[in-house]
Amino acid sequence: VVIPEEAIQRHDGRSVVFEREGAHFSVGEVSVGRHGHFQGQRVVEVVDGLQTGALVATTNSFLVKAELEKDSAGHQH
């Protein structure tokens, strides 16, 4: 599976993507392989953790990450 490089985020020391599930996103750990270019876009090979055809956050995926971290911080006491 090859996705835009901007879809990969770091969370808790892991490489993750935010996969769309209905109106929400879930975080999933991925293992990445080669990096390259395709049609003028930086892409990365996902070798484990993502199924072909999955919908992932790309542009502004860091905003999804920020929401996840904000929610996580709110649950820590």
QUIBEL-V363219 format. One record per residue. N is the residue number from 1. RES is the residue in one small letter. SS is DSSP state (h for helix, s for strand, l for the rest). Layout:
{{N:RES:SS} {N:RES:SS}}
//
This chain:
{{1:v:l} {2:v:s} {3:i:s} {4:p:s} {5:e:h} {6:e:h} {7:a:h} {8:i:l} {9:q:s} {10:r:s} {11:h:s} {12:d:l} {13:g:l} {14:r:s} {15:s:s} {16:v:s} {17:v:s} {18:f:s} {19:e:s} {20:r:s} {21:e:s} {22:g:l} {23:a:l} {24:h:s} {25:f:s} {26:s:s} {27:v:s} {28:g:s} {29:e:s} {30:v:l} {31:s:s} {32:v:s} {33:g:s} {34:r:s} {35:h:s} {36:g:s} {37:h:s} {38:f:s} {39:q:l} {40:g:l} {41:q:s} {42:r:s} {43:v:s} {44:v:s} {45:e:s} {46:v:s} {47:v:s} {48:d:s} {49:g:l} {50:l:l} {51:q:l} {52:t:l} {53:g:l} {54:a:l} {55:l:l} {56:v:s} {57:a:l} {58:t:l} {59:t:l} {60:n:l} {61:s:h} {62:f:h} {63:l:h} {64:v:h} {65:k:h} {66:a:h} {67:e:h} {68:l:h} {69:e:h} {70:k:h} {71:d:h} {72:s:h} {73:a:h} {74:g:h} {75:h:h} {76:q:l} {77:h:l}}
//
